[in-house]
């Protein structure tokens, strides 16, 4: 069978990052050479969404519409299809190994697609929606560590696959909400995987690294080894929980708690914390001139346990998954909540690894205001669309040509019927 030429996207593409603290929409133009330029940007405070789950359809719809409309106005075009991020504790990561007999023939694109289909078929579709099926490595007649087995000969082809799934109730409700905004969900994308694509260096992905994306309601993470995503998970705690702790602990409003966290907060104590005083407006007394003056050590004392909890939960999940060795010695932090002072030091102490803070790689047309860690997921989805792995390019090409096998066609039909 003649191999299909890889399908490269051109024209306009749009992505929608649906988070607990914000909704962000990016529109980009891709030329024939694959060069990308951001043409539209819209972001809005997120309402009706908590920990990646819709809690109020009307509020969520209004937030999505506002973000998309702002991006459309800036780009001067109307969006119909979007890639949508998925975060939250509803993401599940599992690794499977599949094999197929080759009869000594040359490995083709179709064989690669068939073995990935086998992996997808091993997941009960009524219990989980498959978001990604990522080949970690291939092996041929027992020879492991093969990156691309095409054109090779052998009798038995195998693959280690990393499959990321989501809860059907979450994906369907999100698809329904997006549809109410007159948009089509073209594809879902796991938020930590997307963030990793926008901030990690290639050497880090090959040598072993853990990407931790600290969002408002969720802290998600992805382990990379050998250049591939091998484990993905999340804890349903983020920056908004720190804000809530401050509001409760210091008896102030959420708005003032957020301000205190941003201006004076830290995850680690310093020698001057008892001497530095901060003003804390009492809850319900916002209109008066009355304020409580407290040492910064009290603020740090509220913040520190929550940040410790986040990294301890991540460490525990990685150890229990068996991915600790693959994770290597490096951690990269991104996401809006990672900007809290002392977070990097806390991560290094608890995880016992080298830690760096990361921003997304710059793109033409990207404004400085939306180039920070909080926008890593949206920009990572754009990078993925323009630099898809060979396997995803194959599936795109066969979808475009109607050349899917019966097994994968059933999967696609199931998604279409349910979404």
One Martini backbone bead per residue (centre of mass of N, CA, C, O) as a GRO file, in nm:
protein
  419
    1UNK     BB    1   0.097   0.036   0.022
    2UNK     BB    2   0.058   0.359  -0.011
    3UNK     BB    3   0.173   0.623   0.140
    4UNK     BB    4   0.064   0.888   0.292
    5UNK     BB    5   0.066   1.208   0.298
    6UNK     BB    6   0.113   1.437   0.512
    7UNK     BB    7  -0.101   1.633   0.709
    8UNK     BB    8  -0.105   1.983   0.681
    9UNK     BB    9  -0.191   2.259   0.830
   10UNK     BB   10  -0.398   2.526   0.707
   11UNK     BB   11  -0.472   2.830   0.805
   12UNK     BB   12  -0.721   2.827   1.037
   13UNK     BB   13  -0.690   2.813   1.399
   14UNK     BB   14  -0.846   2.684   1.712
   15UNK     BB   15  -0.838   2.743   2.070
   16UNK     BB   16  -0.960   2.608   2.400
   17UNK     BB   17  -0.916   2.715   2.734
   18UNK     BB   18  -1.063   2.539   3.011
   19UNK     BB   19  -1.083   2.692   3.320
   20UNK     BB   20  -1.124   2.800   3.647
   21UNK     BB   21  -1.004   3.110   3.602
   22UNK     BB   22  -1.002   3.071   3.275
   23UNK     BB   23  -1.067   3.178   2.938
   24UNK     BB   24  -0.899   3.074   2.630
   25UNK     BB   25  -0.843   3.219   2.299
   26UNK     BB   26  -0.689   3.100   1.993
   27UNK     BB   27  -0.580   3.242   1.684
   28UNK     BB   28  -0.439   3.097   1.381
   29UNK     BB   29  -0.195   3.112   1.120
   30UNK     BB   30  -0.113   2.881   0.852
   31UNK     BB   31   0.119   2.816   0.633
   32UNK     BB   32   0.266   2.619   0.391
   33UNK     BB   33   0.540   2.609   0.580
   34UNK     BB   34   0.421   2.618   0.899
   35UNK     BB   35   0.379   2.897   0.984
   36UNK     BB   36   0.304   3.093   1.278
   37UNK     BB   37   0.020   3.319   1.362
   38UNK     BB   38  -0.117   3.529   1.580
   39UNK     BB   39  -0.458   3.685   1.545
   40UNK     BB   40  -0.619   3.579   1.813
   41UNK     BB   41  -0.736   3.710   2.140
   42UNK     BB   42  -0.905   3.557   2.430
   43UNK     BB   43  -1.005   3.653   2.770
   44UNK     BB   44  -1.172   3.510   3.068
   45UNK     BB   45  -1.341   3.480   3.329
   46UNK     BB   46  -1.428   3.202   3.504
   47UNK     BB   47  -1.755   3.051   3.486
   48UNK     BB   48  -1.906   2.749   3.578
   49UNK     BB   49  -1.610   2.632   3.669
   50UNK     BB   50  -1.471   2.328   3.830
   51UNK     BB   51  -1.215   2.134   3.795
   52UNK     BB   52  -1.313   2.093   3.479
   53UNK     BB   53  -1.621   2.137   3.565
   54UNK     BB   54  -1.944   2.186   3.504
   55UNK     BB   55  -2.180   2.394   3.712
   56UNK     BB   56  -2.275   2.627   3.489
   57UNK     BB   57  -2.396   2.677   3.186
   58UNK     BB   58  -2.450   2.982   3.156
   59UNK     BB   59  -2.175   3.085   3.261
   60UNK     BB   60  -1.991   2.923   3.075
   61UNK     BB   61  -2.104   3.025   2.809
   62UNK     BB   62  -2.040   3.327   2.854
   63UNK     BB   63  -1.730   3.293   2.879
   64UNK     BB   64  -1.677   3.164   2.604
   65UNK     BB   65  -1.804   3.377   2.422
   66UNK     BB   66  -1.623   3.614   2.512
   67UNK     BB   67  -1.348   3.492   2.428
   68UNK     BB   68  -1.412   3.427   2.129
   69UNK     BB   69  -1.507   3.708   2.039
   70UNK     BB   70  -1.240   3.855   2.091
   71UNK     BB   71  -1.074   3.684   1.891
   72UNK     BB   72  -1.247   3.742   1.639
   73UNK     BB   73  -1.214   4.049   1.635
   74UNK     BB   74  -0.904   4.045   1.604
   75UNK     BB   75  -0.901   3.847   1.342
   76UNK     BB   76  -1.158   3.881   1.147
   77UNK     BB   77  -1.324   3.611   1.235
   78UNK     BB   78  -1.497   3.298   1.228
   79UNK     BB   79  -1.561   3.042   1.449
   80UNK     BB   80  -1.625   2.674   1.446
   81UNK     BB   81  -1.353   2.526   1.532
   82UNK     BB   82  -1.223   2.348   1.828
   83UNK     BB   83  -0.977   2.303   2.056
   84UNK     BB   84  -1.002   2.129   2.374
   85UNK     BB   85  -0.944   2.138   2.700
   86UNK     BB   86  -0.839   1.902   2.963
   87UNK     BB   87  -0.903   1.875   3.308
   88UNK     BB   88  -0.857   1.728   3.598
   89UNK     BB   89  -0.957   1.433   3.776
   90UNK     BB   90  -1.074   1.290   3.500
   91UNK     BB   91  -0.797   1.205   3.438
   92UNK     BB   92  -0.648   0.911   3.283
   93UNK     BB   93  -0.370   0.683   3.321
   94UNK     BB   94  -0.241   0.438   3.081
   95UNK     BB   95  -0.064   0.127   3.013
   96UNK     BB   96  -0.007  -0.051   2.704
   97UNK     BB   97   0.033  -0.375   2.537
   98UNK     BB   98   0.085  -0.458   2.190
   99UNK     BB   99   0.023  -0.712   1.929
  100UNK     BB  100   0.138  -0.824   1.592
  101UNK     BB  101   0.129  -0.999   1.302
  102UNK     BB  102   0.352  -0.991   0.996
  103UNK     BB  103   0.495  -1.222   0.818
  104UNK     BB  104   0.767  -1.060   0.732
  105UNK     BB  105   0.681  -0.780   0.674
  106UNK     BB  106   0.654  -0.464   0.599
  107UNK     BB  107   0.619  -0.181   0.771
  108UNK     BB  108   0.334   0.017   0.785
  109UNK     BB  109   0.108   0.256   0.836
  110UNK     BB  110  -0.124   0.058   0.884
  111UNK     BB  111   0.013  -0.098   1.115
  112UNK     BB  112   0.031   0.136   1.309
  113UNK     BB  113  -0.274   0.191   1.322
  114UNK     BB  114  -0.366  -0.094   1.414
  115UNK     BB  115  -0.211  -0.100   1.688
  116UNK     BB  116  -0.356   0.147   1.804
  117UNK     BB  117  -0.641   0.033   1.786
  118UNK     BB  118  -0.595  -0.196   1.985
  119UNK     BB  119  -0.547  -0.012   2.226
  120UNK     BB  120  -0.821   0.131   2.219
  121UNK     BB  121  -0.993  -0.140   2.243
  122UNK     BB  122  -0.898  -0.195   2.553
  123UNK     BB  123  -1.106   0.024   2.608
  124UNK     BB  124  -1.388   0.116   2.775
  125UNK     BB  125  -1.613   0.332   2.621
  126UNK     BB  126  -1.840   0.347   2.852
  127UNK     BB  127  -1.618   0.464   3.076
  128UNK     BB  128  -1.427   0.599   2.849
  129UNK     BB  129  -1.254   0.866   2.699
  130UNK     BB  130  -1.039   0.906   2.441
  131UNK     BB  131  -0.777   1.141   2.404
  132UNK     BB  132  -0.508   0.958   2.406
  133UNK     BB  133  -0.265   0.768   2.188
  134UNK     BB  134   0.067   0.703   2.291
  135UNK     BB  135   0.357   0.615   2.158
  136UNK     BB  136   0.648   0.519   2.320
  137UNK     BB  137   0.713   0.227   2.182
  138UNK     BB  138   0.876  -0.011   1.979
  139UNK     BB  139   0.867  -0.361   1.860
  140UNK     BB  140   1.078  -0.619   1.688
  141UNK     BB  141   1.129  -0.927   1.761
  142UNK     BB  142   1.223  -0.799   2.061
  143UNK     BB  143   1.319  -0.527   1.960
  144UNK     BB  144   1.378  -0.244   2.134
  145UNK     BB  145   1.343   0.113   2.098
  146UNK     BB  146   1.159   0.189   1.863
  147UNK     BB  147   1.048   0.471   1.693
  148UNK     BB  148   1.046   0.370   1.368
  149UNK     BB  149   0.926   0.077   1.189
  150UNK     BB  150   0.927   0.165   0.918
  151UNK     BB  151   1.059  -0.055   0.665
  152UNK     BB  152   1.061  -0.290   0.838
  153UNK     BB  153   1.131  -0.629   0.936
  154UNK     BB  154   0.887  -0.881   1.054
  155UNK     BB  155   0.669  -1.089   1.269
  156UNK     BB  156   0.655  -0.888   1.535
  157UNK     BB  157   0.451  -0.625   1.647
  158UNK     BB  158   0.505  -0.371   1.898
  159UNK     BB  159   0.345  -0.164   2.170
  160UNK     BB  160   0.378   0.115   2.378
  161UNK     BB  161   0.098   0.266   2.545
  162UNK     BB  162  -0.040   0.590   2.610
  163UNK     BB  163  -0.348   0.641   2.785
  164UNK     BB  164  -0.589   0.904   2.774
  165UNK     BB  165  -0.865   0.970   2.987
  166UNK     BB  166  -1.219   1.046   3.021
  167UNK     BB  167  -1.509   1.143   3.135
  168UNK     BB  168  -1.804   1.133   2.973
  169UNK     BB  169  -1.959   1.354   3.132
  170UNK     BB  170  -1.750   1.579   3.085
  171UNK     BB  171  -1.727   1.582   2.771
  172UNK     BB  172  -2.031   1.616   2.708
  173UNK     BB  173  -2.085   1.878   2.863
  174UNK     BB  174  -1.873   2.043   2.714
  175UNK     BB  175  -1.983   1.999   2.427
  176UNK     BB  176  -2.260   2.123   2.485
  177UNK     BB  177  -2.160   2.404   2.565
  178UNK     BB  178  -2.008   2.466   2.300
  179UNK     BB  179  -2.257   2.432   2.115
  180UNK     BB  180  -2.414   2.677   2.245
  181UNK     BB  181  -2.171   2.860   2.103
  182UNK     BB  182  -2.140   2.764   1.800
  183UNK     BB  183  -1.946   2.505   1.838
  184UNK     BB  184  -1.688   2.272   1.749
  185UNK     BB  185  -1.542   1.979   1.857
  186UNK     BB  186  -1.256   1.858   1.717
  187UNK     BB  187  -1.078   1.830   1.991
  188UNK     BB  188  -0.912   1.687   2.253
  189UNK     BB  189  -0.693   1.806   2.533
  190UNK     BB  190  -0.451   1.759   2.752
  191UNK     BB  191  -0.326   2.001   2.944
  192UNK     BB  192  -0.040   1.893   3.031
  193UNK     BB  193   0.051   1.815   2.748
  194UNK     BB  194   0.030   2.096   2.624
  195UNK     BB  195   0.218   2.250   2.817
  196UNK     BB  196   0.470   2.083   2.753
  197UNK     BB  197   0.496   2.169   2.449
  198UNK     BB  198   0.550   2.489   2.531
  199UNK     BB  199   0.813   2.442   2.761
  200UNK     BB  200   0.977   2.211   2.665
  201UNK     BB  201   1.262   2.052   2.605
  202UNK     BB  202   1.392   1.802   2.424
  203UNK     BB  203   1.598   1.699   2.633
  204UNK     BB  204   1.399   1.666   2.864
  205UNK     BB  205   1.211   1.455   2.727
  206UNK     BB  206   1.446   1.238   2.699
  207UNK     BB  207   1.572   1.232   3.005
  208UNK     BB  208   1.355   1.342   3.204
  209UNK     BB  209   1.032   1.478   3.308
  210UNK     BB  210   0.826   1.708   3.505
  211UNK     BB  211   0.520   1.853   3.439
  212UNK     BB  212   0.378   2.141   3.613
  213UNK     BB  213   0.036   2.258   3.618
  214UNK     BB  214  -0.072   2.554   3.784
  215UNK     BB  215  -0.384   2.617   3.855
  216UNK     BB  216  -0.673   2.715   3.997
  217UNK     BB  217  -0.819   2.404   4.041
  218UNK     BB  218  -0.563   2.259   3.901
  219UNK     BB  219  -0.297   2.009   3.919
  220UNK     BB  220  -0.105   1.914   3.653
  221UNK     BB  221   0.074   1.623   3.504
  222UNK     BB  222   0.381   1.528   3.311
  223UNK     BB  223   0.562   1.251   3.194
  224UNK     BB  224   0.888   1.234   3.046
  225UNK     BB  225   1.036   0.987   2.810
  226UNK     BB  226   1.202   0.953   2.524
  227UNK     BB  227   1.000   1.200   2.412
  228UNK     BB  228   0.751   1.087   2.583
  229UNK     BB  229   0.441   1.044   2.712
  230UNK     BB  230   0.396   0.825   3.017
  231UNK     BB  231   0.244   1.031   3.225
  232UNK     BB  232  -0.085   1.126   3.365
  233UNK     BB  233  -0.213   1.384   3.592
  234UNK     BB  234  -0.411   1.493   3.891
  235UNK     BB  235  -0.499   1.760   4.117
  236UNK     BB  236  -0.777   1.917   4.297
  237UNK     BB  237  -0.551   2.164   4.320
  238UNK     BB  238  -0.505   2.526   4.355
  239UNK     BB  239  -0.493   2.864   4.369
  240UNK     BB  240  -0.791   2.895   4.480
  241UNK     BB  241  -0.733   2.742   4.748
  242UNK     BB  242  -0.538   2.944   4.864
  243UNK     BB  243  -0.734   3.180   4.867
  244UNK     BB  244  -0.944   3.044   5.052
  245UNK     BB  245  -0.756   3.004   5.295
  246UNK     BB  246  -0.705   3.304   5.344
  247UNK     BB  247  -0.995   3.395   5.387
  248UNK     BB  248  -1.043   3.206   5.632
  249UNK     BB  249  -0.783   3.257   5.812
  250UNK     BB  250  -0.821   3.601   5.787
  251UNK     BB  251  -1.106   3.714   5.746
  252UNK     BB  252  -1.165   3.755   5.425
  253UNK     BB  253  -1.194   3.819   5.114
  254UNK     BB  254  -1.128   3.689   4.810
  255UNK     BB  255  -1.013   3.946   4.681
  256UNK     BB  256  -0.810   4.008   4.914
  257UNK     BB  257  -0.669   3.735   4.912
  258UNK     BB  258  -0.553   3.758   4.626
  259UNK     BB  259  -0.388   4.012   4.682
  260UNK     BB  260  -0.214   3.900   4.911
  261UNK     BB  261  -0.086   3.671   4.750
  262UNK     BB  262   0.044   3.848   4.525
  263UNK     BB  263   0.201   4.069   4.712
  264UNK     BB  264   0.282   3.873   4.997
  265UNK     BB  265   0.316   3.591   4.914
  266UNK     BB  266   0.437   3.259   5.037
  267UNK     BB  267   0.578   2.923   5.063
  268UNK     BB  268   0.814   3.061   5.226
  269UNK     BB  269   1.009   3.146   5.478
  270UNK     BB  270   1.132   3.436   5.652
  271UNK     BB  271   1.307   3.636   5.877
  272UNK     BB  272   1.089   3.897   5.825
  273UNK     BB  273   0.785   3.812   5.873
  274UNK     BB  274   0.737   3.932   6.169
  275UNK     BB  275   0.797   4.243   6.077
  276UNK     BB  276   0.601   4.224   5.847
  277UNK     BB  277   0.318   4.413   5.759
  278UNK     BB  278  -0.034   4.353   5.691
  279UNK     BB  279  -0.330   4.436   5.534
  280UNK     BB  280  -0.666   4.322   5.660
  281UNK     BB  281  -0.970   4.317   5.555
  282UNK     BB  282  -1.256   4.262   5.687
  283UNK     BB  283  -1.522   4.081   5.674
  284UNK     BB  284  -1.777   4.317   5.591
  285UNK     BB  285  -1.556   4.593   5.589
  286UNK     BB  286  -1.495   4.729   5.304
  287UNK     BB  287  -1.626   5.030   5.352
  288UNK     BB  288  -1.426   5.068   5.563
  289UNK     BB  289  -1.124   5.165   5.750
  290UNK     BB  290  -1.096   4.891   5.862
  291UNK     BB  291  -0.803   4.711   5.979
  292UNK     BB  292  -0.587   4.440   5.982
  293UNK     BB  293  -0.270   4.389   6.141
  294UNK     BB  294  -0.035   4.152   6.009
  295UNK     BB  295   0.187   3.923   5.991
  296UNK     BB  296   0.330   3.753   5.730
  297UNK     BB  297   0.351   3.477   5.875
  298UNK     BB  298   0.046   3.415   5.862
  299UNK     BB  299   0.025   3.393   5.557
  300UNK     BB  300   0.240   3.172   5.517
  301UNK     BB  301   0.097   2.967   5.714
  302UNK     BB  302  -0.141   2.924   5.507
  303UNK     BB  303   0.006   2.852   5.235
  304UNK     BB  304   0.216   2.621   5.279
  305UNK     BB  305   0.035   2.361   5.323
  306UNK     BB  306  -0.092   2.359   5.038
  307UNK     BB  307   0.167   2.336   4.869
  308UNK     BB  308   0.266   2.080   5.001
  309UNK     BB  309   0.025   1.903   4.924
  310UNK     BB  310   0.057   1.910   4.620
  311UNK     BB  311   0.351   1.780   4.605
  312UNK     BB  312   0.289   1.524   4.770
  313UNK     BB  313   0.072   1.412   4.577
  314UNK     BB  314   0.251   1.392   4.328
  315UNK     BB  315   0.467   1.207   4.443
  316UNK     BB  316   0.273   0.973   4.510
  317UNK     BB  317   0.162   0.921   4.223
  318UNK     BB  318   0.433   0.858   4.085
  319UNK     BB  319   0.517   0.622   4.267
  320UNK     BB  320   0.254   0.445   4.221
  321UNK     BB  321   0.293   0.429   3.895
  322UNK     BB  322   0.616   0.381   3.820
  323UNK     BB  323   0.747   0.682   3.709
  324UNK     BB  324   1.003   0.777   3.869
  325UNK     BB  325   1.236   0.703   3.676
  326UNK     BB  326   1.133   0.851   3.419
  327UNK     BB  327   1.128   1.147   3.553
  328UNK     BB  328   1.385   1.201   3.682
  329UNK     BB  329   1.557   1.526   3.787
  330UNK     BB  330   1.317   1.702   3.661
  331UNK     BB  331   1.133   2.018   3.695
  332UNK     BB  332   0.846   2.189   3.551
  333UNK     BB  333   0.697   2.503   3.592
  334UNK     BB  334   0.355   2.605   3.544
  335UNK     BB  335   0.130   2.836   3.554
  336UNK     BB  336  -0.017   3.073   3.745
  337UNK     BB  337   0.050   2.945   4.041
  338UNK     BB  338   0.374   2.935   4.000
  339UNK     BB  339   0.423   3.255   4.077
  340UNK     BB  340   0.454   3.199   4.357
  341UNK     BB  341   0.639   3.258   4.603
  342UNK     BB  342   0.841   2.963   4.664
  343UNK     BB  343   0.752   2.723   4.479
  344UNK     BB  344   1.019   2.614   4.373
  345UNK     BB  345   1.145   2.545   4.650
  346UNK     BB  346   0.924   2.349   4.740
  347UNK     BB  347   0.951   2.147   4.509
  348UNK     BB  348   1.250   2.073   4.560
  349UNK     BB  349   1.215   1.966   4.853
  350UNK     BB  350   0.988   1.743   4.800
  351UNK     BB  351   1.098   1.609   4.516
  352UNK     BB  352   1.417   1.615   4.478
  353UNK     BB  353   1.465   1.839   4.242
  354UNK     BB  354   1.510   2.008   3.968
  355UNK     BB  355   1.387   2.351   3.929
  356UNK     BB  356   1.178   2.525   3.689
  357UNK     BB  357   1.057   2.808   3.541
  358UNK     BB  358   0.796   2.849   3.284
  359UNK     BB  359   0.752   2.962   2.955
  360UNK     BB  360   0.632   3.005   2.669
  361UNK     BB  361   0.698   3.003   2.360
  362UNK     BB  362   0.731   3.218   2.126
  363UNK     BB  363   0.501   3.395   1.903
  364UNK     BB  364   0.381   3.529   1.644
  365UNK     BB  365   0.156   3.780   1.772
  366UNK     BB  366   0.228   3.768   2.071
  367UNK     BB  367   0.139   3.899   2.355
  368UNK     BB  368   0.271   3.973   2.658
  369UNK     BB  369   0.002   3.932   2.834
  370UNK     BB  370  -0.014   3.612   2.686
  371UNK     BB  371   0.299   3.474   2.764
  372UNK     BB  372   0.250   3.325   3.013
  373UNK     BB  373   0.197   3.047   3.212
  374UNK     BB  374  -0.126   3.063   3.194
  375UNK     BB  375  -0.091   3.001   2.852
  376UNK     BB  376   0.033   2.714   2.788
  377UNK     BB  377  -0.201   2.538   2.682
  378UNK     BB  378  -0.294   2.695   2.430
  379UNK     BB  379  -0.009   2.702   2.292
  380UNK     BB  380   0.033   2.393   2.286
  381UNK     BB  381  -0.199   2.327   2.089
  382UNK     BB  382  -0.081   2.478   1.849
  383UNK     BB  383   0.183   2.320   1.834
  384UNK     BB  384   0.053   2.047   1.779
  385UNK     BB  385  -0.099   2.107   1.514
  386UNK     BB  386   0.189   2.184   1.363
  387UNK     BB  387   0.346   1.913   1.531
  388UNK     BB  388   0.267   1.630   1.465
  389UNK     BB  389   0.285   1.323   1.498
  390UNK     BB  390   0.295   1.072   1.278
  391UNK     BB  391   0.040   0.921   1.373
  392UNK     BB  392  -0.158   1.164   1.359
  393UNK     BB  393  -0.114   1.221   1.060
  394UNK     BB  394  -0.225   0.958   0.957
  395UNK     BB  395  -0.515   0.983   1.067
  396UNK     BB  396  -0.579   1.246   0.922
  397UNK     BB  397  -0.544   1.141   0.635
  398UNK     BB  398  -0.757   0.907   0.650
  399UNK     BB  399  -0.993   1.080   0.725
  400UNK     BB  400  -0.982   1.263   0.472
  401UNK     BB  401  -0.999   0.984   0.275
  402UNK     BB  402  -1.166   0.746   0.409
  403UNK     BB  403  -0.928   0.518   0.531
  404UNK     BB  404  -1.059   0.368   0.755
  405UNK     BB  405  -1.099   0.135   0.965
  406UNK     BB  406  -1.346  -0.025   1.121
  407UNK     BB  407  -1.250   0.020   1.412
  408UNK     BB  408  -1.205   0.331   1.398
  409UNK     BB  409  -1.481   0.409   1.283
  410UNK     BB  410  -1.635   0.337   1.541
  411UNK     BB  411  -1.508   0.548   1.719
  412UNK     BB  412  -1.592   0.795   1.554
  413UNK     BB  413  -1.898   0.736   1.557
  414UNK     BB  414  -1.932   0.749   1.860
  415UNK     BB  415  -1.854   1.044   1.892
  416UNK     BB  416  -2.069   1.162   1.701
  417UNK     BB  417  -2.321   1.050   1.850
  418UNK     BB  418  -2.241   1.177   2.144
  419UNK     BB  419  -2.161   1.485   2.021
   0.00000   0.00000   0.00000
